[in-house]
Amino acid sequence: MKRTIPDPPLESLKTRRTPFGSCNAPHGPLFAVIEGIPAEDALIHASLHIKCIIATTQHAVGHTDDEGRGMLWSAVHSAEMAMALIDGLLDDLEAEQEKAAQARAL
């Protein structure tokens, strides 16, 4: 059975404060995701960041040795998989929003 409306609805999901950027120092992480960002906005930004990772990693392939190239291509493929998951969610969210808008218009 496919649910068409997430439980809770995606529109109500927001980010929580999530620290990141540890530099193995005696202090805590340097950065944090702020709380309260809508899930759709967070997914859009994640997708854009992953596109940058892919572009940077693909460019780096030409500047490394054979062993390094294999690791970089592995990173590119992993980032592509993550981007596909996020973009698939965003595409479905957009389709659901369009269906909801059409239903309201009737």
PyMOL commands that place a pseudoatom at each C-alpha (Angstrom):
pseudoatom trace, name=CA, resn=MET, resi=1, chain=A, elem=C, hetatm=0, pos=[0.000, 0.000, 0.000]
pseudoatom trace, name=CA, resn=LYS, resi=2, chain=A, elem=C, hetatm=0, pos=[1.438, 3.349, -1.042]
pseudoatom trace, name=CA, resn=ARG, resi=3, chain=A, elem=C, hetatm=0, pos=[0.858, 6.333, 1.187]
pseudoatom trace, name=CA, resn=THR, resi=4, chain=A, elem=C, hetatm=0, pos=[0.402, 9.532, -0.754]
pseudoatom trace, name=CA, resn=ILE, resi=5, chain=A, elem=C, hetatm=0, pos=[0.788, 11.787, 2.282]
pseudoatom trace, name=CA, resn=PRO, resi=6, chain=A, elem=C, hetatm=0, pos=[3.800, 11.204, 4.542]
pseudoatom trace, name=CA, resn=ASP, resi=7, chain=A, elem=C, hetatm=0, pos=[3.064, 10.767, 8.231]
pseudoatom trace, name=CA, resn=PRO, resi=8, chain=A, elem=C, hetatm=0, pos=[3.789, 13.472, 9.323]
pseudoatom trace, name=CA, resn=PRO, resi=9, chain=A, elem=C, hetatm=0, pos=[3.373, 15.492, 6.115]
pseudoatom trace, name=CA, resn=LEU, resi=10, chain=A, elem=C, hetatm=0, pos=[6.697, 16.575, 4.619]
pseudoatom trace, name=CA, resn=GLU, resi=11, chain=A, elem=C, hetatm=0, pos=[5.627, 20.213, 4.867]
pseudoatom trace, name=CA, resn=SER, resi=12, chain=A, elem=C, hetatm=0, pos=[5.736, 19.940, 8.660]
pseudoatom trace, name=CA, resn=LEU, resi=13, chain=A, elem=C, hetatm=0, pos=[9.236, 18.417, 8.759]
pseudoatom trace, name=CA, resn=LYS, resi=14, chain=A, elem=C, hetatm=0, pos=[12.039, 20.817, 9.582]
pseudoatom trace, name=CA, resn=THR, resi=15, chain=A, elem=C, hetatm=0, pos=[15.728, 20.493, 10.285]
pseudoatom trace, name=CA, resn=ARG, resi=16, chain=A, elem=C, hetatm=0, pos=[17.071, 20.086, 13.787]
pseudoatom trace, name=CA, resn=ARG, resi=17, chain=A, elem=C, hetatm=0, pos=[20.288, 21.678, 14.947]
pseudoatom trace, name=CA, resn=THR, resi=18, chain=A, elem=C, hetatm=0, pos=[23.016, 19.303, 13.769]
pseudoatom trace, name=CA, resn=PRO, resi=19, chain=A, elem=C, hetatm=0, pos=[26.662, 20.145, 14.488]
pseudoatom trace, name=CA, resn=PHE, resi=20, chain=A, elem=C, hetatm=0, pos=[29.346, 19.170, 11.961]
pseudoatom trace, name=CA, resn=GLY, resi=21, chain=A, elem=C, hetatm=0, pos=[32.915, 20.064, 11.054]
pseudoatom trace, name=CA, resn=SER, resi=22, chain=A, elem=C, hetatm=0, pos=[35.015, 18.345, 13.680]
pseudoatom trace, name=CA, resn=CYS, resi=23, chain=A, elem=C, hetatm=0, pos=[38.694, 19.027, 13.183]
pseudoatom trace, name=CA, resn=ASN, resi=24, chain=A, elem=C, hetatm=0, pos=[39.973, 16.634, 15.854]
pseudoatom trace, name=CA, resn=ALA, resi=25, chain=A, elem=C, hetatm=0, pos=[40.571, 19.556, 18.198]
pseudoatom trace, name=CA, resn=PRO, resi=26, chain=A, elem=C, hetatm=0, pos=[39.694, 19.755, 21.896]
pseudoatom trace, name=CA, resn=HIS, resi=27, chain=A, elem=C, hetatm=0, pos=[36.701, 21.951, 21.072]
pseudoatom trace, name=CA, resn=GLY, resi=28, chain=A, elem=C, hetatm=0, pos=[33.387, 20.925, 19.568]
pseudoatom trace, name=CA, resn=PRO, resi=29, chain=A, elem=C, hetatm=0, pos=[32.357, 21.068, 15.904]
pseudoatom trace, name=CA, resn=LEU, resi=30, chain=A, elem=C, hetatm=0, pos=[32.880, 24.364, 14.108]
pseudoatom trace, name=CA, resn=PHE, resi=31, chain=A, elem=C, hetatm=0, pos=[29.553, 24.521, 12.263]
pseudoatom trace, name=CA, resn=ALA, resi=32, chain=A, elem=C, hetatm=0, pos=[25.927, 23.453, 12.588]
pseudoatom trace, name=CA, resn=VAL, resi=33, chain=A, elem=C, hetatm=0, pos=[22.796, 23.108, 10.498]
pseudoatom trace, name=CA, resn=ILE, resi=34, chain=A, elem=C, hetatm=0, pos=[20.312, 25.516, 12.031]
pseudoatom trace, name=CA, resn=GLU, resi=35, chain=A, elem=C, hetatm=0, pos=[16.960, 24.249, 13.180]
pseudoatom trace, name=CA, resn=GLY, resi=36, chain=A, elem=C, hetatm=0, pos=[13.693, 25.098, 11.508]
pseudoatom trace, name=CA, resn=ILE, resi=37, chain=A, elem=C, hetatm=0, pos=[14.619, 24.866, 7.813]
pseudoatom trace, name=CA, resn=PRO, resi=38, chain=A, elem=C, hetatm=0, pos=[11.744, 23.257, 5.850]
pseudoatom trace, name=CA, resn=ALA, resi=39, chain=A, elem=C, hetatm=0, pos=[12.574, 19.761, 4.568]
pseudoatom trace, name=CA, resn=GLU, resi=40, chain=A, elem=C, hetatm=0, pos=[12.057, 20.738, 0.934]
pseudoatom trace, name=CA, resn=ASP, resi=41, chain=A, elem=C, hetatm=0, pos=[14.549, 23.617, 1.218]
pseudoatom trace, name=CA, resn=ALA, resi=42, chain=A, elem=C, hetatm=0, pos=[17.064, 21.385, 2.994]
pseudoatom trace, name=CA, resn=LEU, resi=43, chain=A, elem=C, hetatm=0, pos=[16.752, 18.742, 0.262]
pseudoatom trace, name=CA, resn=ILE, resi=44, chain=A, elem=C, hetatm=0, pos=[17.222, 21.355, -2.472]
pseudoatom trace, name=CA, resn=HIS, resi=45, chain=A, elem=C, hetatm=0, pos=[20.386, 22.659, -0.819]
pseudoatom trace, name=CA, resn=ALA, resi=46, chain=A, elem=C, hetatm=0, pos=[21.673, 19.107, -0.259]
pseudoatom trace, name=CA, resn=SER, resi=47, chain=A, elem=C, hetatm=0, pos=[21.167, 18.371, -3.953]
pseudoatom trace, name=CA, resn=LEU, resi=48, chain=A, elem=C, hetatm=0, pos=[23.084, 21.524, -4.930]
pseudoatom trace, name=CA, resn=HIS, resi=49, chain=A, elem=C, hetatm=0, pos=[25.953, 20.648, -2.576]
pseudoatom trace, name=CA, resn=ILE, resi=50, chain=A, elem=C, hetatm=0, pos=[26.165, 17.136, -4.013]
pseudoatom trace, name=CA, resn=LYS, resi=51, chain=A, elem=C, hetatm=0, pos=[26.268, 18.553, -7.577]
pseudoatom trace, name=CA, resn=CYS, resi=52, chain=A, elem=C, hetatm=0, pos=[29.268, 20.643, -6.482]
pseudoatom trace, name=CA, resn=ILE, resi=53, chain=A, elem=C, hetatm=0, pos=[30.925, 17.574, -4.954]
pseudoatom trace, name=CA, resn=ILE, resi=54, chain=A, elem=C, hetatm=0, pos=[30.484, 15.702, -8.231]
pseudoatom trace, name=CA, resn=ALA, resi=55, chain=A, elem=C, hetatm=0, pos=[31.905, 18.558, -10.315]
pseudoatom trace, name=CA, resn=THR, resi=56, chain=A, elem=C, hetatm=0, pos=[34.887, 19.055, -8.001]
pseudoatom trace, name=CA, resn=THR, resi=57, chain=A, elem=C, hetatm=0, pos=[35.651, 15.344, -7.781]
pseudoatom trace, name=CA, resn=GLN, resi=58, chain=A, elem=C, hetatm=0, pos=[35.379, 14.854, -11.548]
pseudoatom trace, name=CA, resn=HIS, resi=59, chain=A, elem=C, hetatm=0, pos=[37.813, 17.725, -12.060]
pseudoatom trace, name=CA, resn=ALA, resi=60, chain=A, elem=C, hetatm=0, pos=[40.222, 16.263, -9.485]
pseudoatom trace, name=CA, resn=VAL, resi=61, chain=A, elem=C, hetatm=0, pos=[40.366, 12.956, -11.421]
pseudoatom trace, name=CA, resn=GLY, resi=62, chain=A, elem=C, hetatm=0, pos=[42.615, 14.604, -13.989]
pseudoatom trace, name=CA, resn=HIS, resi=63, chain=A, elem=C, hetatm=0, pos=[45.075, 15.693, -11.310]
pseudoatom trace, name=CA, resn=THR, resi=64, chain=A, elem=C, hetatm=0, pos=[45.800, 12.413, -9.544]
pseudoatom trace, name=CA, resn=ASP, resi=65, chain=A, elem=C, hetatm=0, pos=[47.456, 9.040, -10.092]
pseudoatom trace, name=CA, resn=ASP, resi=66, chain=A, elem=C, hetatm=0, pos=[45.735, 5.811, -11.163]
pseudoatom trace, name=CA, resn=GLU, resi=67, chain=A, elem=C, hetatm=0, pos=[45.002, 4.612, -7.622]
pseudoatom trace, name=CA, resn=GLY, resi=68, chain=A, elem=C, hetatm=0, pos=[43.596, 7.994, -6.660]
pseudoatom trace, name=CA, resn=ARG, resi=69, chain=A, elem=C, hetatm=0, pos=[41.448, 8.111, -9.798]
pseudoatom trace, name=CA, resn=GLY, resi=70, chain=A, elem=C, hetatm=0, pos=[39.668, 4.924, -8.788]
pseudoatom trace, name=CA, resn=MET, resi=71, chain=A, elem=C, hetatm=0, pos=[38.855, 6.357, -5.373]
pseudoatom trace, name=CA, resn=LEU, resi=72, chain=A, elem=C, hetatm=0, pos=[37.672, 9.645, -6.875]
pseudoatom trace, name=CA, resn=TRP, resi=73, chain=A, elem=C, hetatm=0, pos=[35.420, 7.864, -9.386]
pseudoatom trace, name=CA, resn=SER, resi=74, chain=A, elem=C, hetatm=0, pos=[33.998, 5.834, -6.513]
pseudoatom trace, name=CA, resn=ALA, resi=75, chain=A, elem=C, hetatm=0, pos=[33.231, 9.096, -4.699]
pseudoatom trace, name=CA, resn=VAL, resi=76, chain=A, elem=C, hetatm=0, pos=[31.583, 10.505, -7.849]
pseudoatom trace, name=CA, resn=HIS, resi=77, chain=A, elem=C, hetatm=0, pos=[29.340, 7.449, -8.189]
pseudoatom trace, name=CA, resn=SER, resi=78, chain=A, elem=C, hetatm=0, pos=[28.403, 7.542, -4.499]
pseudoatom trace, name=CA, resn=ALA, resi=79, chain=A, elem=C, hetatm=0, pos=[27.535, 11.235, -4.771]
pseudoatom trace, name=CA, resn=GLU, resi=80, chain=A, elem=C, hetatm=0, pos=[25.475, 10.546, -7.906]
pseudoatom trace, name=CA, resn=MET, resi=81, chain=A, elem=C, hetatm=0, pos=[23.496, 7.898, -6.011]
pseudoatom trace, name=CA, resn=ALA, resi=82, chain=A, elem=C, hetatm=0, pos=[22.849, 10.298, -3.133]
pseudoatom trace, name=CA, resn=MET, resi=83, chain=A, elem=C, hetatm=0, pos=[21.807, 13.037, -5.562]
pseudoatom trace, name=CA, resn=ALA, resi=84, chain=A, elem=C, hetatm=0, pos=[19.440, 10.668, -7.357]
pseudoatom trace, name=CA, resn=LEU, resi=85, chain=A, elem=C, hetatm=0, pos=[17.757, 9.771, -4.057]
pseudoatom trace, name=CA, resn=ILE, resi=86, chain=A, elem=C, hetatm=0, pos=[17.326, 13.412, -3.075]
pseudoatom trace, name=CA, resn=ASP, resi=87, chain=A, elem=C, hetatm=0, pos=[16.193, 14.515, -6.535]
pseudoatom trace, name=CA, resn=GLY, resi=88, chain=A, elem=C, hetatm=0, pos=[13.753, 11.591, -6.677]
pseudoatom trace, name=CA, resn=LEU, resi=89, chain=A, elem=C, hetatm=0, pos=[12.224, 12.760, -3.393]
pseudoatom trace, name=CA, resn=LEU, resi=90, chain=A, elem=C, hetatm=0, pos=[12.025, 16.342, -4.643]
pseudoatom trace, name=CA, resn=ASP, resi=91, chain=A, elem=C, hetatm=0, pos=[10.420, 15.244, -7.926]
pseudoatom trace, name=CA, resn=ASP, resi=92, chain=A, elem=C, hetatm=0, pos=[7.785, 13.242, -6.063]
pseudoatom trace, name=CA, resn=LEU, resi=93, chain=A, elem=C, hetatm=0, pos=[7.174, 16.101, -3.649]
pseudoatom trace, name=CA, resn=GLU, resi=94, chain=A, elem=C, hetatm=0, pos=[6.645, 18.486, -6.564]
pseudoatom trace, name=CA, resn=ALA, resi=95, chain=A, elem=C, hetatm=0, pos=[4.239, 16.043, -8.223]
pseudoatom trace, name=CA, resn=GLU, resi=96, chain=A, elem=C, hetatm=0, pos=[2.279, 15.653, -4.972]
pseudoatom trace, name=CA, resn=GLN, resi=97, chain=A, elem=C, hetatm=0, pos=[2.122, 19.430, -4.546]
pseudoatom trace, name=CA, resn=GLU, resi=98, chain=A, elem=C, hetatm=0, pos=[0.818, 19.819, -8.109]
pseudoatom trace, name=CA, resn=LYS, resi=99, chain=A, elem=C, hetatm=0, pos=[-1.854, 17.148, -7.514]
pseudoatom trace, name=CA, resn=ALA, resi=100, chain=A, elem=C, hetatm=0, pos=[-2.887, 18.863, -4.278]
pseudoatom trace, name=CA, resn=ALA, resi=101, chain=A, elem=C, hetatm=0, pos=[-3.091, 22.236, -6.040]
pseudoatom trace, name=CA, resn=GLN, resi=102, chain=A, elem=C, hetatm=0, pos=[-5.222, 20.731, -8.810]
pseudoatom trace, name=CA, resn=ALA, resi=103, chain=A, elem=C, hetatm=0, pos=[-7.523, 19.100, -6.245]
pseudoatom trace, name=CA, resn=ARG, resi=104, chain=A, elem=C, hetatm=0, pos=[-7.951, 22.434, -4.434]
pseudoatom trace, name=CA, resn=ALA, resi=105, chain=A, elem=C, hetatm=0, pos=[-8.763, 24.149, -7.730]
pseudoatom trace, name=CA, resn=LEU, resi=106, chain=A, elem=C, hetatm=0, pos=[-11.696, 21.810, -8.376]
for i in range(1, 106): cmd.bond("trace and resi %d" % i, "trace and resi %d" % (i + 1))
show_as sticks, trace
zoom trace
